[in-house]
Each structure stands twice: as C-alpha cells, then as structure tokens.
Amino acid sequence: MKLPFPKIFLAVWLMSAALFSCTKVQISNPVIPGWYADPEGIVFNGEVWIYPTLSLLWGDDTLRYAKDLQRTTPAWNQEYNLQTHIDAFSSKDLVHWTKHPAVLSVENVPWVSYAMWAPAIVKNKGKYYLFFSGNDIQNNEQTGGIGVAIADKPEGPFRDVLGHPLIGQIVNGAQPIDQYVFRDDDGSWYMYYGGWRHCNMVRLSDDLTQQIAFDDGDMFKEVTPKGYVEGPFMLKRKGKYYFMWSEGGWTGPDYHVAYAIADSPFGPFNRVGTILEQDSTVATGAGHHSVIRHPRTHDYYIVYHRRPLGRVRANERQVCIDKLEFDADGFIKPVKMTKGSDAE
C-alpha cells in the first residue's frame, strides 16, 4: 500500500532547505580571538581552516636575547612567551571557529630555537604539509629558514620532515621567510618566498620535501615586483596568475597589499595597484594575507591581519576576513575593510 507523504513534513523540509541555502550570516571581525597575524587560509574537505602566526607581545630586548641564546630551554620559552608553536582554527560557516592548539611546536622541530611563524599549508597525496619560517636568520652562518612538517590530519600533530630547513640560505638578498606553496594546473609545485624586499621562486619535488631544478637548470629565480617587501601569495583565476604581496613596514600603520597579473607563474609581475590598506575608521596595518574561495558559494575572501585603531605595538594584530571581488575586466577591486561582512 502506498502511503502519502505528510504535507506538513514536506513543507517544513522545503522551508529548511531554502533557509539553509539563502540565509546570509554575518562575519564578525576579528574572526578569531587573541593576537594573531600572517594568516594562511585554505579549504579542506568543505571546511575553512586558518593557520596564523602567534603574534605575541614580547619586547625587542627579549627577542634579541633569545637570538643570542640560539637555543633556549622550554621553560625559558614558556616564561617569555616566545613564538614556539602554531595554532590552527577551523570553521564550517566563517563565523563559528574551533581552535586547534599547537598543531606544530618546537618540540617537534629540533632546529628551531626561538621563533616559528608565517605558516603555509597544502594537501598532497592524502597528507598535509605545513611550511613555516623558523629562527629569523640574519646571515648564512645561522641555522634557520623555511621548514616543512607533515601530518595525517589538518589539525596535526605535525612533525618536522627533514631535521633541517628546506631552504636555509639567503639567496638573491631574500631572507628565507614568508613562503607560499602553489600547485599549477600541470601538477608542478612552486614556492614563492622572501623578506627584505626580495622574492624568490623555487620548484619543489612531488613529495614537497626537496627543492629541484627548473627546466633551465636554475635552482632559484628572483621574481621581485616593484614595491615588494614580503608576504607573497599566488592565485590562479581564469587562466591568469594573480601575484600578491605586502608593502610597507609590518610594524607600522601603512602596511598594505598590492598585486600583479601575469600569463605565467614566472611573471613578469608588473604592479597593478593596491588592493588592501588602512582605513582610518576601521583599522591600520592591514597586510600579509591569503585568499580562500568559499566552498559553497565560490565567492572569494581575503584573510589578513590588521591592527585595531589606537593600538601601536608591533604585535597587536588580529585576523580578519573580507570579500575579495573582481571587476568585469578581471582586475581586483580595492577591498573594503569591515567590522563584519556577509557570508552565505
């Protein structure tokens, strides 16, 4: 016997489906509590993840002392709150976030002593690879640079893969920090990185644990755009390569993000304009960003840090998210920083 489906259940189901698909929720900036910076945003399995730098309020003397020690004790690190671990945050709706503390820490990276920051992460062959900057080296006699850690899950725990930096030398004037790992449509893996106003590009092996030569035999290619300071990011959209970076001083109010558009991952990257900068009514020091694409609406969002109005200390930074939009010609519209923005 065929049973009629109760009409009231059908009506409730249809109303619920419409509400889920159409209702907008309000992103509240900052999106995560506490002082964090340099956020790497990425989508894993339909969920948004953010891996930021722990932006702790140490003094310059404390940091210099830590560098002089080269390797501090865990107790000393805890007492002075140095950047000895990386937290992660996950969300299904860009509003409610779950904290995953210490997904990577110095206990699992023996060559890092006093600073771990600017994470970048990718998924490859079922594993998660977390790249990070360590030790803030100032010359090629010091140990430090860009490392890589691996885990089975995005929340870790991550462990160091190599026992030493993947890139640990200053090449072409670029301090080995602020890495971003990019996979092109042909399967090639590239890393863009560099501080001190120089940006290098390197090629990575399929397992992401080795640097390999480009087709012409080069190991490093400098791709520094005009105005570049640090924080490179690459986005490919409709066959074009959108290369972005931060300009200005990260400790000051004028930190901002600029971009270029190229036909190749190698550039040339000719500066188009500024897309994110301070707003006297919202925040200052806006920069060191990443870009995500919403897993359901496919809208683009910029994930970045900024400094609240009235705050002047270098590490008083918070992670925020706002819409990233393109005009009809494919140029990026200037981002309007908000105290909150709509998300589906």
N, C-alpha and C positions, 0 to 999 in steps of 0.2 A: 504494500500500500504506500503511495506517495504522500509524504507529509508536507504540508505547506510551511514554508519558512516564515516565522513570525515577522510581520511587517515592522513591528516596533524595534526588533533587533536589527533589521536591515537599516532602518532609519538612523539608529544610533551609530551603527558601523560606518555609514556613509558620512555622517557629521564628523565623526572622529578622524576619518581619513582626510577629509577636507581641512580640518583644523590643523592636523599634523603637517600637511603639505603646504599650507598657505600662511600659517601664522609666523610673524616675524618676532624674533626675540632681540633684546637689547644687550649688546656687548657693553660691559662696564669697564672703562679704562681707569687704572691699570687692570689687566686681566688676571694677574696672579699677585698675591700679597708678598711684601718684602722687597728688598733691594736686589734687583737682577738686571742683567744687561746682555748685549750681543746675542739675541735670541735666534736660534735655529728652529724655524717652524717647518713641519713636514706632516704628511698624511700617511698613516699606516693602517691598513685594513679598515678604512672608512672612519678612522678616528684621528683627530688632530693632536699632534704632540709638539711641545716646545722644550728645547734644551737650551737653557740660558747660562751665562756666566753668573756665578755668585758674586754680587757686587758689594763686597764688604768694606766697612768704613775704617780701614787702617790708616795710620798716618804715614807720611813719606819716610820718616826715620825708621819706623817699624819695617817697612818694605826693604829699605836699604840694608838694614841689619840682617834680614832674612837672606838676602842675596849674598851677603858676606859669609854667612854660615855655610852656604852651598847646600847643606842637607840638615834640616832641623829635626828635632825629635817630635814624635806625635804629640807629646804633652805640650811642647812649646807651641806647636801649630795650633792646638786647641786653645791655649791661653790667649794667643794673639789673633785668633780667628783668621788665619790666612786662607787663601783660596785652595784648599786641599781636597775638594770634592766638587762634583757636578750633580745638580738635581735635575729632574725632568718633571713635566706636567702633561696630563692628557685630558682631552675633552671630546665629548660627542656633539656638543652644541655651541662651542666657543664662549659659553657663559659659565658653566659649572666645570671646575677643574679639579683633577685628582693629582696630588703631589706624590712623586716617587723619589724619595730622598736618596742621595748619594749613589746614583746609578754607576758612577765611577769615582774612585778615590785614590789618593796617593799610595794607599796600602797595596793597590793592585798595579801600580806603575813605579817600579823601583828607581827609575832615573829622574823622576820629578821630585823636587825638594820643596818649593815654596809657592808655586802658582800654577793653576790649571784653569784654563778659560777658553772662550770662543769656540764652543763645540760645533761640529758639523756631523751629520749622520745620514747614512743611506742603508737601504736594504739590498742585499745581493745574495742570490742563491740560498735563500732561506735563513741567512744570518744578518745580524745588524752590526754595522761598522761605525764606531764613534771616533771621529777625528778630533783632536784637541791640541791646544797650544800649551807648552809647559816650560817653566823656568825663566821666560823673558830674557833670553840671552842677548848680550850686547856685543859679543865678538865670537870668533870661531874657536877660541880656546875654551869656552864654556860648554857644558853639556846641557842641551835643551833644544827646543824647536817644536816640530809638529809630530805628534804621535798618533797611533791608531790602536783602538781596543775593539774587542768583539764580544758579542753576546747572542744567546738564542732567542731573547725576547727584547722588545724595545725598552722595557723597564730594567734591563740588566739582570744580574750584575755583569758589568763589563770588565774584561781583563785585558791588560796590555798584551799585544801580539808579539812584538819584536824584541822587547827588552832594551830598546834604544829608540831614538827618534827616527821616524821615516825620513824626514828632512831636518837636518841638524846643523846646516851651514848657512851663512849669509851669502847669497849669490845675487849678483846684479844689484847690490845695495838693498835688497829686500830682506827685512827681518823675517824669519820663518814663523809667522803667526797668521791668524785670521783666515784659515783655509776654508774653501768651499769646494765640495766634490760634485762633479756634474757628469752625468751619463748622456752621451749624444744618441741620436736615433740609430746610428750604425753600431751601437754597442761599445764604442770607445769611452773609456773613463778618463776624465781630466780633473786636475786640481788647480784652482786659482788661489793664490795666497800672497801675503806680503804686507808688511808695515813699512814705516819710514819713507812713504811716498813712492814706493816701487812695488809693482805687481808682477809676479812670475806665473807662468803656466807650465805644468808638468803633466806627463801622461802616466797613468797607473796601470798595473797589471790587472788581469781579470779577477784575481783574488784580492785586489786592493791593498796588498801588503808590500808591494815593491814599486819603485819608480822605474819605468822603462823608457827607452829612447823613442823620440819621434821618428817618422819615416826618413827624415833627412839626417838622422844621427844625433841631433841636439837632445840634451837632457833637460835644459831649461830654456824657455822662451820668455823674454820680457814683453809684457803687453800693456804697460802702464798708460792709462789715458791721461789727458791733461786734467790737472786738478786732483788726481787720485792721492789719497792719504792711506786708506786701509779698508778693511771690511768688504772684499769683493763678493759679488753674487751674480749667478747666471740663470736666466730664464729663457727658454725657447718657446716661441709662440708664433704659429702660422708661418713656420719656416725661417723666422728671423731670430737672431740671438740678441737678447736684451741683457747687456752687461751693466751692472750697477755697482756703486762703491760709495764710501763715506769720505767726506772732505771736512776740513777744519780740524780743530783740536778737540779730542773727545772729552776733555775736562771742562770745556767752555760752552757758552750758550749757542755759538754759531755752528756747531756740528750739524751736518746735513748730508743728504743723499743725492747723488747725481747719476746719470745713466747715458749709455750709448746704444746704438743699434747697428748690428753688423750682419753680413751674409754668411759669416764663417765663425766657428768657435775661436779662431785665431785672430779675429779682428780684421782690419784695424778698428779700434774702438774710439770713434770720434765723438766727443762730448756733445750731447744734445741739449741738456739742461738739468735744472734742479727739480726733484720731484717731492722731496720731504725736507722741511726746515722748521725752525722755531716759530711759534705763534705767541705773541705777547699776551694773548687771552687764555692760552691753554697750557703751554709747556715750552721749555727750551732744550737745547742739546739733543735733538732728535736724529738718530742715526743707527748705524751698524744693524742692518735689517736682514730679513729674509722674506720670501713670498710663498704663500700657500694658495692652493685652489680648493675651494670648498667642495667636499666630496659629494654633496647632493646638488647644489645649485650651480657649481662650477664657476662661481664668482671668484675673483682674485682678491686676496687680502695681503697687506703688508704687515709684517710682525717686526717690531722695532723697540728700541728703548728711548726714553726721554727723561728729562729732569723736571720735577714739579716746580711750578713758579715759587720763587722765594728760597729755593734750595741752591746752594752754590758749591757744596763739597763734591769732589770729583766722582765719588762712587754712589752718590744719591741718585740712582737711576731705577726706572721702573719699566716693565714690559707692557706694551700696548699693541692693539690691533685696530687697523682702519682699512676701509675699502681702497683697493688699487684699481683704477679704471683706465681704459684706453679710448682715444677718440677714433673717429671714423677712418683716419689715415694711419692708425696703428701707433701713434705717439702716446706716451704715458701722461695722463693728466696730473697736475700737481695734487698731492694728497692733502686732504683737509683733516688735520688732527682734531679729534673729538674726545669728549669725556665719555662718549659712548656712541656706538653706531649699530645699525640694524644688521642682523644676520638671519637667514632663513632657518 
